[in-house]
Amino acid sequence: MRPFTYERATDARAAVAAVSRPGAKFISGGTNLLDLMKLEIERPDHLVDISRLPLADIEELPDGGLRIGAQAANSDVAADARVRSGYPVLAQALVAGAPGQLRNMASVGGNLLQRTRCPYFYDTDSGCNKRDPGSGCDAIGGVNRMHAILGASDSCIATHPSDMAVAMTALEARIELLGADRSVRTVAIGDFYRLPGDTPHIETVLRPDEMITGIVLPPPPPGGQLYRKVRDRASYEFALVSVAAVVSTDGGISTDGGTGAIADARVAFGGVAHKPWRSFAAEDSLRDRPATMATYRAAAEAAMRDAVGQGGNDFKIELAKRTLCRTLDEAARAARTAQERSGRDEGDHGTS
């Protein structure tokens, strides 16, 4: 590890001012950055510790949404009763993302900004345009079982590792940013991450002198929510494919015993692209269609229409389709159960 200097920021504005100097980086939980520093993939000259800033609160908003401070621990967000009841897909994704010890240390802001786990990115003897622009991508034609099937380029086929960001994409979260000039802007999570193109080392729209201060969740969407993660082992492993789904139904019963027609749906994939992948094609094919396996299969085909395997990861295309079908089916059934429970509650109140 190379020598570096360190300071602990006293407030958010001082932090963004401190990180504006060349070679400076923020550190919070350090669960990803410290590993990268040890391997000399990240080489900051100066670290600005933002872990003690008063940005860890989870606050209810007047419109019924939630604001999660960027320094909130992953474990605290996953355990929050408001998150578990209104945004269960987020709680499920956080629990699936890492063991308890890491969730206790990792911040929400840091989770959004974690780097890829592509082995070629971590191997400094390999060509990696993300680590060393212009050096090539050895994953193309190499061992690429974990790599992207959507949105990749000739420069990079790495995937984004965050489970939380996939759930937040389905929830249409917005990210609050503070700049060194004290300007504040809010970016939709769907616009926050970039596809690799010719510049895979530029992963987000975050400017060098900006800091994430919070994440805003809109009011909880109606319907059932589910996060499903498929991986090689049950814990401490990144996704081969994951799906975050939010499904609302009309409450009827379809001819094959399903849960009626789909009123609305949101679908986001993890483990398949350089960013959390929102599938508008799948969503469009689901709306106003019966909540049946045939509908889910059609949505899966739409979602993977442009998918391209790299040889070692060809199986992920079919795996993504099957994972989506199963997740949609369970989310729709959860929506139906919630509707039935709501109807019973209304009946009880009407007779009391």
Residue pairs with C-beta under 8 A, 6 or more apart in sequence:
1 37
1 38
1 40
2 37
2 40
2 43
4 37
4 44
4 45
4 46
4 47
5 45
5 46
5 47
6 46
6 47
6 49
7 18
7 46
7 47
7 48
7 49
8 49
8 52
9 15
9 18
9 48
9 49
9 50
9 52
9 53
11 53
12 50
12 53
12 55
12 178
12 211
12 213
13 178
13 182
15 26
15 48
15 50
15 53
15 211
16 178
16 179
16 180
16 209
16 210
16 211
17 180
18 24
18 46
18 48
19 25
19 26
19 48
19 180
19 208
19 209
19 211
20 180
20 208
20 209
21 46
22 45
23 43
23 44
23 45
23 46
24 44
24 45
24 46
24 47
24 48
25 33
25 42
25 44
25 46
25 47
25 48
26 47
26 48
26 49
26 50
26 211
27 33
27 34
27 47
27 48
27 49
27 50
27 51
28 49
28 50
28 51
28 71
28 107
28 109
28 110
29 51
29 73
29 105
29 106
29 107
29 110
30 105
31 98
31 102
31 105
31 106
31 110
31 114
32 110
32 114
32 115
33 42
33 110
36 42
36 115
37 43
37 44
39 122
39 124
40 124
41 115
41 121
41 122
41 124
41 131
50 71
50 211
51 71
51 107
53 71
54 69
54 71
55 69
55 70
55 71
55 72
55 109
55 213
55 214
56 69
56 71
56 72
56 73
56 76
57 67
57 69
57 72
58 66
58 67
58 68
58 69
58 72
58 76
58 77
58 80
58 82
58 83
59 66
59 67
59 69
60 66
60 82
61 67
61 216
63 218
63 219
64 219
64 220
65 216
65 217
65 218
65 219
66 82
66 83
66 86
66 87
66 216
66 217
67 176
67 214
67 215
67 216
67 217
68 77
68 108
68 214
68 215
68 216
68 217
69 108
69 213
69 214
70 107
70 108
70 109
70 176
70 211
70 212
70 213
70 214
70 215
71 107
71 108
71 109
72 107
72 108
73 103
73 104
73 105
73 106
73 107
73 108
74 94
74 97
74 98
74 102
74 103
74 104
74 106
74 107
74 108
74 111
74 164
75 94
75 100
75 103
75 104
77 83
77 90
77 91
77 94
77 108
78 84
78 90
78 91
78 94
78 95
78 103
79 91
80 91
83 90
83 91
84 91
86 219
86 220
87 167
87 171
87 217
87 220
87 225
88 225
88 226
89 167
89 170
89 171
89 225
89 226
89 227
89 244
89 245
89 246
90 164
90 167
90 168
90 171
90 217
90 227
92 167
92 225
92 226
92 227
93 163
93 164
93 166
93 167
93 227
93 229
93 242
93 244
94 103
94 163
94 164
94 167
95 103
96 163
96 227
96 229
96 242
97 103
97 111
97 162
97 163
97 164
98 106
98 236
99 235
99 236
108 164
108 215
109 211
109 212
109 213
109 215
111 162
111 164
111 165
112 162
112 164
112 165
112 168
112 175
112 192
112 212
112 215
113 204
113 206
113 212
114 161
114 162
115 121
115 130
115 161
115 203
116 130
116 158
116 159
116 160
116 161
117 146
117 161
117 238
118 128
118 130
118 139
118 146
118 147
118 158
118 159
119 126
119 139
119 143
120 126
120 127
120 128
120 137
120 138
120 139
120 142
121 128
121 130
121 131
121 158
124 131
126 138
127 135
127 136
127 137
127 138
128 135
128 136
128 137
128 138
128 139
129 135
129 136
129 137
129 155
129 156
129 196
129 200
129 201
130 156
130 158
130 196
130 200
130 201
130 203
131 201
133 199
133 200
133 201
137 154
137 155
137 156
137 157
137 200
139 147
139 156
139 157
139 158
139 310
140 154
140 157
140 310
141 310
141 311
143 312
144 157
144 310
144 311
144 312
144 313
145 240
145 312
145 313
146 159
146 238
146 240
146 271
146 313
147 157
147 158
147 159
147 310
147 312
147 313
148 157
148 158
148 159
148 272
148 273
148 274
148 310
148 313
149 272
149 273
149 304
149 307
149 308
149 309
149 310
149 313
149 316
149 317
149 320
150 269
150 272
150 273
150 277
150 304
150 306
150 307
150 308
151 195
151 196
151 273
151 274
151 275
151 277
152 196
152 273
152 274
152 308
152 310
153 195
153 196
153 197
153 198
153 200
155 196
155 197
155 198
155 199
155 200
156 196
156 200
156 274
157 196
157 310
158 196
158 200
158 274
159 270
159 271
159 272
159 273
159 274
160 193
160 270
160 273
160 274
160 275
160 276
161 238
161 239
162 270
162 276
163 227
163 229
163 239
163 242
163 270
165 189
165 193
165 270
165 276
166 227
166 242
166 243
166 244
166 268
166 269
166 270
166 276
167 227
167 244
167 268
168 189
168 215
168 217
168 276
169 189
169 190
169 244
169 268
169 276
169 277
169 278
170 225
170 244
170 245
170 246
170 266
170 267
170 268
170 278
171 217
171 218
171 221
171 244
171 246
171 266
172 188
172 189
172 190
172 218
172 266
173 188
173 189
173 215
173 216
173 217
173 218
174 186
174 187
174 188
174 189
174 215
174 216
174 218
175 186
175 187
175 188
175 189
175 192
175 212
175 214
175 215
175 216
176 184
176 185
176 186
176 212
176 213
176 214
176 215
176 216
177 184
177 185
177 186
177 187
177 206
177 207
177 210
177 211
177 212
177 213
178 184
178 210
178 211
178 213
179 185
179 207
179 209
179 210
180 209
180 210
181 209
184 213
186 216
187 205
189 215
189 276
190 278
191 205
192 204
192 205
192 206
193 203
193 204
193 274
193 275
193 276
194 202
194 203
194 204
194 205
194 274
194 275
195 273
195 274
195 275
196 274
200 274
203 274
206 212
221 246
221 248
221 264
221 266
222 248
222 263
222 264
222 335
223 246
223 247
223 248
223 249
223 263
223 264
223 331
223 334
223 335
223 338
224 245
224 246
224 247
224 248
224 330
224 331
224 332
224 333
224 334
224 335
224 336
224 337
224 338
225 244
225 245
225 246
225 247
225 331
225 334
226 243
226 244
226 245
226 327
226 330
226 331
226 334
227 242
227 243
227 244
227 245
227 327
228 242
228 243
228 245
228 323
228 326
228 327
228 330
229 239
229 242
229 270
230 239
230 240
230 241
230 242
230 271
230 319
230 323
231 237
231 238
231 239
231 240
232 240
238 271
239 270
239 271
240 271
240 316
240 319
241 269
241 270
241 271
241 272
241 316
241 319
241 320
241 323
242 269
242 270
242 271
242 323
243 267
243 268
243 269
243 270
243 320
243 323
243 324
243 327
244 266
244 267
244 268
244 269
244 270
245 265
245 266
245 267
245 268
245 324
245 327
245 328
245 331
246 264
246 265
246 266
246 331
247 262
247 264
247 265
247 266
247 286
247 291
247 328
247 331
247 332
247 334
247 335
248 262
248 263
248 264
248 265
248 335
249 259
249 260
249 261
249 262
249 263
249 291
249 332
249 335
249 336
249 339
250 260
250 261
250 262
250 263
251 259
251 260
251 336
251 339
252 259
252 260
252 261
253 259
253 260
254 260
254 261
254 290
254 291
254 292
255 290
256 290
256 292
258 290
258 291
258 292
258 293
258 332
259 291
259 332
259 333
259 335
259 336
260 290
260 291
260 336
261 288
261 289
261 290
261 291
262 286
262 287
262 288
262 289
262 290
262 291
262 295
262 332
263 287
263 288
264 287
265 282
265 283
265 286
265 287
265 299
265 328
266 278
266 283
267 278
267 279
267 282
267 283
267 286
267 299
267 303
267 324
267 328
268 276
268 277
268 278
268 279
269 276
269 277
269 279
269 303
269 320
269 324
270 276
270 277
271 316
272 307
272 316
272 320
279 302
279 303
281 302
281 303
281 305
282 299
282 300
282 302
282 303
282 324
283 299
284 302
285 295
285 298
285 299
285 302
286 295
286 296
286 299
286 328
289 295
289 298
291 329
291 332
293 325
293 329
296 324
296 325
296 328
296 329
297 321
297 325
299 324
299 325
299 328
300 320
300 321
300 322
300 324
300 325
301 321
303 320
303 321
303 324
304 317
304 320
304 321
307 316
307 317
307 320
309 315
309 316
309 317
